Amino acid sequence: MKRSEKADRIGEILDDLYPDPPCPLDHKDPYTLVIAVMLSAQTTDKKVNEVTPGLFALADTPEKMAALHPDQILEQIKQVGLAPTKARNLSNMAHQILDDGGEIRADWEFLESLAGVGHKTASVVMAECFDVPSFPVDTHIHRLATRWGLSNDTTVERTEKDLKAVFPKDTWNKRHLQIIYFGREYCPARRHDLIDCPICGWAASKKRIAEEAKR
């Protein structure tokens, strides 16, 4: 089966399971989403959603964040992974945004220039807040894409290109969320029987199924 044919069938399954997938990170505007996505690196979305209410109560705008000392920010986010680095990045990012005019703009170069913000975070913000077709790829989406034979590359950058090539552009913004939800509910990283999976069962290669059965 060609990759494009797999993608069509996978898309039908995902649309049936998750017709309107919500963003899993709580936020109220582009700025708070940038923060939430940044904090989610090496941390679960659940934990981020537990931490951000306290942080946003203290500082939910660049002005308020810039007024805080990094140690004050750290106190609010200390439960997430890499908290000290993220606290410094949040402080630096707030000053960068203020220097630029005080708003999060729908501009790739601007977003990716912010402290602690990479291409994946920028992609999430562009898709969720500005409806710009994007396909954010994290390690979880990368894992499922290789399991399903939609990409065989070792980098998330190449996997993003592969997924954009097989899924229609007007589906990108929901497709990446659908894959995230599917991974959580049906396709976990460990102790997963690929044969019984609604997608892996037919999309994964025999070699892939055998390799994961040994883990």
N, CA, C and O of each residue as an XYZ file, in Angstrom:
860
protein
N       0.842     -1.195      0.000
C       0.000      0.000      0.000
C       0.882      1.252      0.000
O       1.823      1.355      0.788
N       0.574      2.197     -0.885
C       1.336      3.436     -0.960
C       1.106      4.290      0.296
O       0.092      4.155      0.982
N       2.061      5.156      0.572
C       1.916      6.040      1.730
C       0.651      6.890      1.624
O      -0.058      7.091      2.610
N       0.382      7.383      0.424
C      -0.794      8.240      0.246
C      -2.082      7.471      0.523
O      -3.035      8.028      1.068
N      -2.113      6.195      0.150
C      -3.301      5.363      0.396
C      -3.445      5.090      1.896
O      -4.548      5.115      2.441
N      -2.319      4.831      2.545
C      -2.346      4.652      4.003
C      -2.875      5.908      4.675
O      -3.733      5.843      5.556
N      -2.355      7.048      4.251
C      -2.748      8.313      4.861
C      -4.241      8.570      4.697
O      -4.894      9.067      5.615
N      -4.780      8.233      3.529
C      -6.220      8.420      3.293
C      -7.037      7.572      4.261
O      -8.007      8.047      4.853
N      -6.639      6.320      4.415
C      -7.373      5.420      5.308
C      -7.216      5.845      6.767
O      -8.177      5.823      7.536
N      -5.995      6.231      7.139
C      -5.751      6.707      8.504
C      -6.570      7.959      8.778
O      -7.143      8.109      9.858
N      -6.624      8.853      7.804
C      -7.403     10.075      7.963
C      -8.871      9.782      8.211
O      -9.508     10.453      9.023
N      -9.414      8.794      7.524
C     -10.818      8.430      7.710
C     -11.059      7.910      9.131
O     -12.063      8.244      9.761
N     -10.131      7.094      9.625
C     -10.254      6.548     10.982
C     -10.177      7.677     12.012
O     -10.983      7.739     12.941
N      -9.209      8.557     11.836
C      -9.028      9.652     12.788
C     -10.210     10.622     12.762
O     -10.629     11.117     13.808
N     -10.745     10.894     11.581
C     -11.903     11.791     11.478
C     -13.125     11.192     12.162
O     -13.945     11.909     12.735
N     -13.234      9.876     12.093
C     -14.364      9.205     12.733
C     -14.225      9.229     14.252
O     -15.203      9.434     14.970
N     -13.005      9.019     14.731
C     -12.763      8.982     16.177
C     -12.734     10.377     16.801
O     -13.269     10.588     17.889
N     -12.107     11.327     16.106
C     -11.907     12.663     16.664
C     -12.270     13.726     15.620
O     -11.381     14.356     15.047
N     -13.558     13.929     15.372
C     -13.969     14.873     14.326
C     -13.596     16.319     14.605
O     -13.372     17.091     13.672
N     -13.527     16.690     15.855
C     -13.209     18.081     16.208
C     -12.306     18.101     17.438
O     -12.753     18.464     18.526
N     -11.046     17.717     17.277
C     -10.153     17.587     18.429
C      -9.782     18.935     19.041
O      -9.342     19.832     18.321
N      -9.949     19.096     20.352
C      -9.586     20.353     21.008
C      -8.093     20.405     21.319
O      -7.435     19.368     21.409
N      -7.573     21.593     21.481
C      -6.194     21.739     21.930
C      -6.106     21.207     23.354
O      -6.893     21.628     24.202
N      -5.184     20.301     23.651
C      -5.104     19.710     24.996
C      -4.496     20.624     26.055
O      -4.516     20.294     27.241
N      -3.962     21.757     25.643
C      -3.334     22.683     26.594
C      -4.262     23.872     26.845
O      -4.696     24.541     25.908
N      -4.558     24.125     28.118
C      -5.448     25.229     28.479
C      -4.758     26.573     28.212
O      -3.601     26.774     28.583
N      -5.484     27.479     27.568
C      -4.947     28.803     27.259
C      -6.110     29.723     26.909
O      -7.224     29.256     26.669
N      -5.856     31.020     26.881
C      -6.913     31.973     26.538
C      -6.555     32.871     25.362
O      -7.416     33.566     24.821
N      -5.282     32.857     24.965
C      -4.839     33.702     23.857
C      -3.487     33.195     23.357
O      -2.917     32.275     23.944
N      -2.969     33.786     22.275
C      -1.697     33.303     21.725
C      -0.549     33.316     22.734
O       0.270     32.396     22.748
N      -0.481     34.340     23.572
C       0.626     34.413     24.530
C       0.582     33.268     25.530
O       1.600     32.626     25.788
N      -0.595     33.010     26.093
C      -0.676     31.928     27.079
C      -0.484     30.559     26.415
O      -0.037     29.617     27.068
N      -0.816     30.440     25.134
C      -0.565     29.164     24.451
C       0.923     28.970     24.212
O       1.434     27.862     24.377
N       1.622     30.024     23.827
C       3.078     29.914     23.666
C       3.701     29.396     24.954
O       4.554     28.509     24.931
N       3.270     29.952     26.066
C       3.805     29.528     27.366
C       3.482     28.062     27.634
O       4.358     27.292     28.028
N       2.229     27.676     27.422
C       1.814     26.303     27.708
C       2.578     25.295     26.856
O       3.011     24.258     27.358
N       2.746     25.593     25.577
C       3.464     24.667     24.697
C       4.933     24.595     25.093
O       5.524     23.515     25.104
N       5.521     25.737     25.415
C       6.913     25.736     25.856
C       7.097     24.875     27.106
O       8.054     24.109     27.211
N       6.177     25.012     28.038
C       6.277     24.253     29.287
C       6.070     22.757     29.069
O       6.513     21.949     29.885
N       5.401     22.379     27.979
C       5.059     20.970     27.766
C       6.244     20.111     27.338
O       6.137     18.885     27.321
N       7.366     20.728     26.994
C       8.548     19.947     26.626
C       8.985     19.089     27.806
O       9.201     19.604     28.903
N       9.117     17.785     27.586
C       9.503     16.814     28.616
C       8.575     16.869     29.836
O       8.996     16.604     30.962
N       7.315     17.216     29.594
C       6.305     17.286     30.646
C       4.956     16.935     30.027
O       4.706     17.273     28.870
N       4.096     16.275     30.764
C       2.790     15.927     30.226
C       1.883     17.153     30.141
O       2.027     18.107     30.906
N       0.951     17.105     29.201
C      -0.021     18.194     29.089
C      -0.830     18.320     30.380
O      -1.184     19.425     30.793
N      -1.116     17.195     31.004
C      -1.875     17.217     32.259
C      -1.144     18.030     33.317
O      -1.748     18.852     34.007
N       0.146     17.801     33.441
C       0.930     18.539     34.445
C       0.990     20.026     34.095
O       0.893     20.875     34.982
N       1.148     20.343     32.820
C       1.175     21.747     32.408
C      -0.131     22.434     32.787
O      -0.127     23.555     33.295
N      -1.251     21.755     32.538
C      -2.552     22.343     32.863
C      -2.769     22.492     34.373
O      -3.604     23.285     34.809
N      -2.020     21.735     35.157
C      -2.092     21.886     36.609
C      -1.260     23.077     37.080
O      -1.571     23.701     38.095
N      -0.207     23.384     36.336
C       0.733     24.429     36.733
C       0.327     25.815     36.223
O       0.484     26.808     36.933
N      -0.190     25.882     35.004
C      -0.422     27.194     34.388
C      -1.469     28.070     35.088
O      -1.323     29.291     35.041
N      -2.516     27.535     35.736
C      -3.453     28.444     36.402
C      -2.773     29.356     37.419
O      -3.073     30.549     37.475
N      -1.873     28.818     38.210
C      -1.160     29.626     39.187
C      -0.238     30.637     38.531
O      -0.134     31.782     38.970
N       0.434     30.194     37.464
C       1.329     31.092     36.742
C       0.549     32.216     36.078
O       0.932     33.382     36.169
N      -0.546     31.868     35.409
C      -1.331     32.874     34.702
C      -2.048     33.825     35.661
O      -2.309     34.975     35.310
N      -2.365     33.358     36.859
C      -2.973     34.249     37.854
C      -1.987     35.342     38.256
O      -2.369     36.455     38.618
N      -0.705     34.985     38.178
C       0.349     35.934     38.544
C       0.785     36.774     37.342
O       1.044     37.971     37.463
N       0.859     36.122     36.189
C       1.345     36.830     34.993
C       0.784     36.165     33.737
O       1.257     35.109     33.318
N      -0.225     36.793     33.144
C      -0.810     36.251     31.918
C      -0.612     37.191     30.734
O      -1.259     37.040     29.697
N       0.287     38.161     30.894
C       0.651     39.064     29.807
C       2.165     39.245     29.812
O       2.810     39.027     30.838
N       2.736     39.638     28.685
C       4.187     39.867     28.664
C       4.614     40.925     29.680
O       5.678     40.813     30.288
N       3.776     41.958     29.863
C       4.120     43.012     30.814
C       4.254     42.459     32.232
O       5.219     42.755     32.937
N       3.284     41.662     32.635
C       3.313     41.097     33.984
C       4.450     40.093     34.143
O       5.081     40.031     35.198
N       4.715     39.306     33.100
C       5.782     38.314     33.180
C       7.140     38.999     33.268
O       8.007     38.573     34.031
N       7.320     40.047     32.499
C       8.600     40.761     32.493
C       8.883     41.425     33.831
O      10.037     41.678     34.175
N       7.825     41.708     34.584
C       7.990     42.361     35.880
C       8.427     41.387     36.964
O       8.833     41.808     38.047
N       8.351     40.102     36.688
C       8.725     39.090     37.671
C      10.202     38.744     37.577
O      10.797     38.816     36.501
N      10.787     38.371     38.697
C      12.138     37.819     38.692
C      12.023     36.362     38.258
O      11.035     35.707     38.591
N      13.001     35.837     37.527
C      12.947     34.434     37.111
C      12.683     33.460     38.260
O      12.046     32.425     38.059
N      13.168     33.782     39.460
C      12.930     32.905     40.604
C      11.452     32.856     40.978
O      10.964     31.828     41.447
N      10.737     33.962     40.772
C       9.299     33.984     41.037
C       8.554     33.117     40.021
O       7.581     32.439     40.351
N       9.030     33.157     38.796
C       8.439     32.309     37.754
C       8.720     30.842     38.067
O       7.839     29.989     37.965
N       9.956     30.571     38.448
C      10.358     29.202     38.776
C       9.494     28.620     39.889
O       9.136     27.443     39.842
N       9.163     29.414     40.871
C       8.348     28.939     41.983
C       6.996     28.419     41.496
O       6.436     27.491     42.079
N       6.478     29.018     40.431
C       5.175     28.615     39.902
C       5.250     27.380     39.010
O       4.271     26.642     38.894
N       6.404     27.147     38.377
C       6.498     26.064     37.387
C       7.468     24.960     37.791
O       7.837     24.132     36.959
N       7.885     24.934     39.050
C       8.942     24.016     39.475
C       8.596     22.545     39.304
O       9.487     21.696     39.348
N       7.316     22.227     39.109
C       6.919     20.825     38.949
C       7.150     20.293     37.536
O       7.080     19.083     37.316
N       7.422     21.174     36.580
C       7.611     20.712     35.206
C       9.082     20.428     34.940
O       9.955     20.922     35.653
N       9.349     19.641     33.924
C      10.723     19.320     33.571
C      11.483     20.545     33.079
O      10.912     21.434     32.447
N      12.780     20.578     33.380
C      13.657     21.674     32.950
C      13.162     23.036     33.436
O      13.334     24.045     32.751
N      12.550     23.059     34.616
C      11.918     24.273     35.130
C      12.859     25.490     35.217
O      12.449     26.579     34.816
N      14.082     25.361     35.714
C      14.949     26.540     35.802
C      15.217     27.191     34.440
O      15.185     28.414     34.308
N      15.480     26.362     33.445
C      15.720     26.888     32.092
C      14.458     27.536     31.540
O      14.523     28.600     30.924
N      13.322     26.906     31.755
C      12.062     27.443     31.245
C      11.699     28.757     31.929
O      11.141     29.654     31.297
N      12.010     28.872     33.202
C      11.739     30.120     33.921
C      12.540     31.267     33.323
O      12.011     32.360     33.118
N      13.812     31.020     33.043
C      14.648     32.053     32.415
C      14.132     32.398     31.026
O      14.103     33.563     30.631
N      13.726     31.365     30.293
C      13.210     31.610     28.940
C      11.920     32.427     28.972
O      11.726     33.310     28.137
N      11.050     32.143     29.915
C       9.803     32.898     30.023
C      10.078     34.372     30.308
O       9.420     35.255     29.758
N      11.039     34.621     31.157
C      11.409     36.002     31.460
C      11.987     36.690     30.229
O      11.581     37.798     29.876
N      12.931     36.028     29.586
C      13.561     36.612     28.395
C      12.548     36.802     27.265
O      12.570     37.817     26.567
N      11.669     35.828     27.092
C      10.669     35.908     26.038
C       9.737     37.097     26.246
O       9.397     37.797     25.292
N       9.324     37.324     27.486
C       8.435     38.448     27.782
C       9.081     39.773     27.372
O       8.419     40.637     26.798
N      10.359     39.930     27.665
C      11.060     41.162     27.284
C      11.185     41.265     25.761
O      11.070     42.358     25.206
N      11.418     40.146     25.088
C      11.502     40.163     23.627
C      10.180     40.616     23.006
O      10.162     41.425     22.078
N       9.086     40.089     23.528
C       7.766     40.446     22.997
C       7.480     41.920     23.222
O       6.954     42.591     22.335
N       7.818     42.428     24.393
C       7.614     43.849     24.687
C       8.454     44.723     23.763
O       7.991     45.760     23.287
N       9.675     44.305     23.515
C      10.557     45.066     22.618
C      10.004     45.089     21.199
O      10.268     46.018     20.435
N       9.232     44.059     20.852
C       8.680     43.956     19.497
C       7.333     44.668     19.356
O       6.820     44.810     18.246
N       6.770     45.107     20.457
C       5.479     45.779     20.374
C       4.448     45.250     21.339
O       3.379     45.840     21.500
N       4.761     44.131     21.990
C       3.891     43.638     23.053
C       2.884     42.583     22.678
O       2.102     42.156     23.528
N       2.873     42.137     21.408
C       1.886     41.149     20.974
C       2.558     39.946     20.316
O       3.646     40.055     19.751
N       1.884     38.796     20.402
C       2.315     37.624     19.642
C       1.785     37.774     18.227
O       0.579     37.912     18.023
N       2.684     37.747     17.248
C       2.291     37.935     15.853
C       2.333     36.622     15.077
O       3.094     35.715     15.413
N       1.513     36.531     14.042
C       1.487     35.351     13.178
C       2.642     35.432     12.189
O       2.445     35.622     10.989
N       3.828     35.286     12.713
C       5.041     35.425     11.908
C       6.037     34.353     12.350
O       6.475     34.331     13.500
N       6.382     33.477     11.431
C       7.254     32.345     11.773
C       8.591     32.806     12.334
O       9.041     32.313     13.368
N       9.219     33.747     11.653
C      10.549     34.194     12.077
C      10.494     34.804     13.475
O      11.364     34.554     14.309
N       9.462     35.604     13.715
C       9.309     36.219     15.035
C       9.115     35.165     16.111
O       9.799     35.188     17.134
N       8.197     34.249     15.891
C       7.907     33.231     16.897
C       9.132     32.381     17.203
O       9.435     32.119     18.367
N       9.833     31.954     16.166
C      10.976     31.067     16.375
C      12.189     31.800     16.933
O      13.173     31.170     17.321
N      12.123     33.122     16.974
C      13.216     33.899     17.560
C      13.064     34.056     19.071
O      13.999     34.477     19.751
N      11.886     33.717     19.594
C      11.624     33.899     21.013
C      12.360     32.861     21.853
O      12.505     31.711     21.438
N      12.816     33.259     23.010
C      13.555     32.358     23.903
C      12.718     31.137     24.253
O      11.586     31.257     24.722
N      13.289     29.962     24.021
C      12.608     28.722     24.372
C      11.571     28.260     23.381
O      10.939     27.225     23.593
N      11.375     29.003     22.297
C      10.360     28.650     21.301
C      11.035     28.094     20.053
O      11.798     28.791     19.384
N      10.747     26.833     19.748
C      11.276     26.219     18.543
C      10.205     26.126     17.473
O       9.132     26.714     17.602
N      10.499     25.390     16.425
C       9.574     25.275     15.292
C       8.270     24.594     15.688
O       7.199     24.974     15.215
N       8.358     23.588     16.556
C       7.147     22.871     16.953
C       6.206     23.790     17.723
O       5.006     23.812     17.449
N       6.735     24.550     18.683
C       5.895     25.469     19.446
C       5.286     26.522     18.532
O       4.101     26.835     18.643
N       6.092     27.068     17.634
C       5.587     28.061     16.689
C       4.482     27.466     15.821
O       3.496     28.136     15.515
N       4.651     26.209     15.425
C       3.651     25.549     14.584
C       2.322     25.400     15.305
O       1.262     25.611     14.716
N       2.380     25.036     16.584
C       1.148     24.888     17.365
C       0.416     26.220     17.451
O      -0.802     26.270     17.274
N       1.140     27.288     17.718
C       0.531     28.610     17.846
C      -0.046     29.072     16.512
O      -1.153     29.610     16.473
N       0.675     28.872     15.441
C       0.188     29.278     14.117
C      -1.088     28.522     13.751
O      -2.017     29.094     13.181
N      -1.124     27.231     14.085
C      -2.294     26.421     13.754
C      -3.488     26.755     14.633
O      -4.597     26.952     14.136
N      -3.262     26.819     15.934
C      -4.353     26.960     16.894
C      -4.892     28.377     16.982
O      -6.102     28.578     17.081
N      -4.005     29.355     16.946
C      -4.424     30.743     17.178
C      -4.638     31.553     15.907
O      -5.430     32.495     15.898
N      -3.939     31.195     14.834
C      -4.011     31.984     13.621
C      -4.525     31.206     12.408
O      -4.601     31.743     11.302
N      -4.876     29.941     12.626
C      -5.443     29.094     11.571
C      -4.545     29.007     10.334
O      -5.030     28.894      9.208
N      -3.248     29.060     10.558
C      -2.279     28.893      9.477
C      -1.969     27.403      9.354
O      -1.578     26.788     10.346
N      -2.129     26.804      8.178
C      -1.864     25.368      8.027
C      -0.464     25.001      8.512
O       0.538     25.472      7.974
N      -0.415     24.162      9.527
C       0.850     23.746     10.128
C       0.719     22.293     10.552
O      -0.391     21.796     10.740
N       1.845     21.615     10.703
C       1.803     20.217     11.143
C       2.862     20.023     12.227
O       3.932     19.476     11.962
N       2.559     20.475     13.461
C       3.525     20.312     14.549
C       3.836     18.834     14.780
O       2.926     18.014     14.903
N       5.100     18.506     14.838
C       5.506     17.117     15.063
C       6.371     17.042     16.314
O       7.459     17.616     16.373
N       5.865     16.321     17.315
C       6.669     16.064     18.507
C       7.136     14.616     18.463
O       6.916     13.924     17.469
N       7.768     14.159     19.515
C       8.304     12.794     19.513
C       7.192     11.745     19.409
O       7.408     10.664     18.860
N       6.007     12.061     19.934
C       4.905     11.103     19.897
C       4.367     10.939     18.471
O       4.142      9.817     18.017
N       4.166     12.041     17.777
C       3.704     11.976     16.389
C       4.781     11.337     15.521
O       4.476     10.559     14.617
N       6.028     11.662     15.795
C       7.143     11.054     15.054
C       7.121      9.530     15.216
O       7.319      8.791     14.251
N       6.879      9.079     16.433
C       6.838      7.636     16.702
C       5.708      6.960     15.926
O       5.923      5.916     15.311
N       4.520      7.537     15.947
C       3.393      6.926     15.255
C       3.566      6.967     13.743
O       3.179      6.028     13.047
N       4.141      8.042     13.235
C       4.355      8.147     11.789
C       5.286      7.045     11.291
O       5.086      6.497     10.207
N       6.301      6.724     12.087
C       7.214      5.652     11.680
C       6.563      4.285     11.879
O       6.779      3.380     11.074
N       5.782      4.124     12.924
C       5.062      2.863     13.127
C       4.139      2.570     11.948
O       4.023      1.430     11.498
N       3.497      3.604     11.467
C       2.493      3.442     10.408
C       3.095      3.422      9.006
O       2.387      3.214      8.020
N       4.388      3.638      8.927
C       5.040      3.614      7.625
C       4.797      4.866      6.805
O       4.926      4.841      5.581
N       4.447      5.965      7.467
C       4.258      7.232      6.755
C       5.556      8.018      6.656
O       5.661      8.969      5.882
N       6.535      7.615      7.442
C       7.859      8.223      7.395
C       8.846      7.215      7.956
O       8.516      6.439      8.853
N      10.049      7.234      7.424
C      11.081      6.346      7.961
C      12.331      7.123      8.329
O      13.426      6.567      8.415
N      12.146      8.429      8.546
C      13.290      9.264      8.866
C      13.530      9.297     10.372
O      12.656      8.950     11.168
N      14.716      9.716     10.735
C      15.093      9.737     12.153
C      14.894     11.096     12.794
O      15.098     11.236     14.000
N      14.504     12.101     12.025
C      14.336     13.442     12.581
C      12.875     13.884     12.476
O      12.160     13.502     11.549
N      12.447     14.700     13.449
C      11.079     15.211     13.421
C      10.898     16.183     12.261
O       9.795     16.334     11.735
N      11.986     16.843     11.865
C      11.898     17.785     10.749
C      11.518     17.069      9.451
O      10.661     17.536      8.700
N      12.156     15.953      9.204
C      11.857     15.207      7.984
C      10.483     14.550      8.079
O       9.752     14.480      7.091
N      10.137     14.069      9.272
C       8.814     13.475      9.461
C       7.722     14.493      9.174
O       6.700     14.158      8.575
N       7.932     15.743      9.601
C       6.955     16.799      9.308
C       6.761     16.934      7.800
O       5.628     17.029      7.330
N       7.837     16.943      7.049
C       7.747     17.058      5.591
C       7.008     15.864      4.995
O       6.194     16.017      4.085
N       7.298     14.679      5.514
C       6.648     13.464      5.011
C       5.146     13.494      5.263
O       4.359     13.132      4.389
N       4.748     13.925      6.457
C       3.328     13.976      6.800
C       2.600     15.053      5.999
O       1.460     14.855      5.579
N       3.251     16.179      5.790
C       2.645     17.235      4.977
C       2.445     16.761      3.531
O       1.537     17.215      2.836
N       3.302     15.852      3.102
C       3.219     15.373      1.720
C       2.057     14.415      1.489
O       1.560     14.308      0.368
N       1.616     13.712      2.543
C       0.582     12.687      2.353
C      -0.802     13.085      2.863
O      -1.802     12.474      2.485
N      -0.863     14.110      3.722
C      -2.166     14.565      4.213
C      -2.528     15.889      3.536
O      -1.661     16.749      3.379
N      -3.781     16.070      3.134
C      -4.207     17.331      2.514
C      -3.931     18.510      3.435
O      -4.078     18.406      4.653
N      -3.532     19.629      2.849
C      -3.147     20.801      3.624
C      -4.262     21.288      4.534
O      -4.004     21.770      5.637
N      -5.521     21.162      4.067
C      -6.625     21.666      4.886
C      -6.953     20.764      6.074
O      -7.854     21.072      6.853
N      -6.227     19.648      6.219
C      -6.430     18.760      7.370
C      -5.297     18.860      8.389
O      -5.414     18.320      9.489
N      -4.212     19.536      8.046
C      -3.024     19.529      8.898
C      -3.320     19.968     10.329
O      -2.875     19.329     11.283
N      -4.070     21.057     10.477
C      -4.259     21.630     11.809
C      -5.013     20.712     12.759
O      -4.779     20.745     13.968
N      -5.915     19.896     12.227
C      -6.610     18.950     13.094
C      -5.915     17.591     13.121
O      -6.017     16.855     14.102
N      -5.207     17.260     12.035
C      -4.620     15.916     11.948
C      -3.572     15.681     13.018
O      -3.506     14.593     13.589
N      -2.751     16.682     13.299
C      -1.716     16.456     14.307
C      -2.334     16.248     15.690
O      -1.811     15.476     16.493
N      -3.446     16.936     15.970
C      -4.129     16.737     17.246
C      -4.776     15.362     17.303
O      -4.738     14.693     18.336
N      -5.363     14.947     16.202
C      -5.989     13.624     16.146
C      -4.967     12.526     16.413
O      -5.254     11.562     17.123
N      -3.786     12.671     15.848
C      -2.741     11.656     16.054
C      -2.313     11.625     17.522
O      -2.071     10.555     18.080
N      -2.221     12.804     18.145
C      -1.865     12.868     19.563
C      -2.894     12.122     20.406
O      -2.534     11.305     21.253
N      -4.178     12.406     20.172
C      -5.230     11.751     20.942
C      -5.274     10.248     20.669
O      -5.502      9.455     21.582
N      -5.057      9.864     19.422
C      -5.052      8.438     19.087
C      -3.910      7.734     19.804
O      -4.080      6.627     20.315
N      -2.748      8.374     19.843
C      -1.608      7.775     20.522
C      -1.877      7.546     21.993
O      -1.487      6.518     22.546
N      -2.536      8.491     22.628
C      -2.842      8.357     24.053
C      -3.845      7.247     24.326
O      -3.720      6.510     25.304
N      -4.844      7.134     23.449
C      -5.937      6.207     23.711
C      -5.709      4.808     23.158
O      -6.127      3.820     23.762
N      -5.042      4.723     22.003
C      -4.930      3.421     21.333
C      -3.497      2.962     21.047
O      -3.269      1.773     20.828
N      -2.539      3.875     21.046
C      -1.227      3.533     20.507
C      -0.088      4.034     21.396
O       0.699      4.877     20.965
N       0.013      3.530     22.631
C       1.055      3.986     23.557
C       2.454      3.555     23.130
O       2.617      2.665     22.295
N       3.442      4.189     23.707
C       4.826      3.916     23.330
C       5.287      2.535     23.789
O       6.052      1.868     23.092
N       4.822      2.110     24.961
C       5.314      0.847     25.520
C       4.173     -0.139     25.760
O       3.012      0.233     25.931
N       4.560     -1.409     25.763
C       3.607     -2.501     26.006
C       2.374     -2.377     25.108
O       1.233     -2.488     25.556
N       2.649     -2.147     23.842
C       1.582     -1.969     22.857
C       1.586     -3.128     21.872
O       2.596     -3.394     21.220
N       0.451     -3.820     21.765
C       0.299     -4.899     20.802
C      -0.136     -4.302     19.473
O      -1.308     -3.977     19.284
N       0.807     -4.159     18.558
C       0.507     -3.505     17.286
C      -0.565     -4.238     16.493
O      -1.321     -3.610     15.752
N      -0.640     -5.548     16.636
C      -1.606     -6.327     15.864
C      -3.038     -5.949     16.219
O      -3.916     -5.958     15.355
N      -3.280     -5.616     17.487
C      -4.634     -5.277     17.928
C      -4.971     -3.798     17.774
O      -6.101     -3.390     18.043
N      -4.007     -2.998     17.347
C      -4.223     -1.557     17.203
C      -5.067     -1.270     15.961
O      -4.836     -1.877     14.915
N      -6.038     -0.360     16.052
C      -6.902     -0.041     14.915
C      -6.158      0.470     13.680
O      -6.669      0.372     12.565
N      -4.951      1.015     13.873
C      -4.168      1.471     12.726
C      -2.907      0.632     12.525
O      -2.631      0.174     11.416
N      -2.150      0.434     13.590
C      -0.913     -0.358     13.467
C      -1.198     -1.756     12.918
O      -0.384     -2.320     12.188
N      -2.368     -2.313     13.279
C      -2.705     -3.674     12.888
C      -2.642     -3.912     11.391
O      -2.363     -5.029     10.956
N      -2.896     -2.878     10.591
C      -2.827     -3.042      9.133
C      -1.779     -2.131      8.483
O      -1.312     -2.407      7.378
N      -1.409     -1.038      9.178
C      -0.482     -0.080      8.566
C       0.986     -0.388      8.853
O       1.852     -0.077      8.036
N       1.273     -0.992      9.997
C       2.662     -1.294     10.351
C       3.178     -2.481      9.549
O       2.426     -3.399      9.221
N       4.451     -2.449      9.242
C       5.061     -3.558      8.507
C       5.233     -4.766      9.418
O       5.249     -4.634     10.642
N       5.361     -5.934      8.818
C       5.587     -7.143      9.606
C       6.887     -7.025     10.407
O       6.986     -7.499     11.539
N       7.877     -6.382      9.789
C       9.148     -6.189     10.472
C       8.967     -5.312     11.695
O       9.518     -5.607     12.755
N       8.208     -4.246     11.563
C       7.981     -3.325     12.689
C       7.227     -4.031     13.810
O       7.562     -3.877     14.985
N       6.207     -4.806     13.443
C       5.430     -5.533     14.436
C       6.307     -6.512     15.211
O       6.200     -6.638     16.431
N       7.178     -7.201     14.475
C       8.077     -8.170     15.114
C       9.071     -7.490     16.033
O       9.360     -7.992     17.119
N       9.602     -6.342     15.604
C      10.593     -5.610     16.401
C       9.981     -5.122     17.709
O      10.605     -5.227     18.764
N       8.768     -4.592     17.645
C       8.160     -4.068     18.866
C       7.664     -5.181     19.776
O       7.530     -4.978     20.982
N       7.394     -6.331     19.226
C       6.948     -7.456     20.057
C       8.076     -7.932     20.961
O       7.818     -8.559     21.988
N       9.333     -7.644     20.592
C      10.481     -8.081     21.381
C      10.776     -7.137     22.544
O      11.556     -7.480     23.433
N      10.165     -5.958     22.549
C      10.480     -4.951     23.569
C       9.804     -5.268     24.899
O       9.963     -4.522     25.865
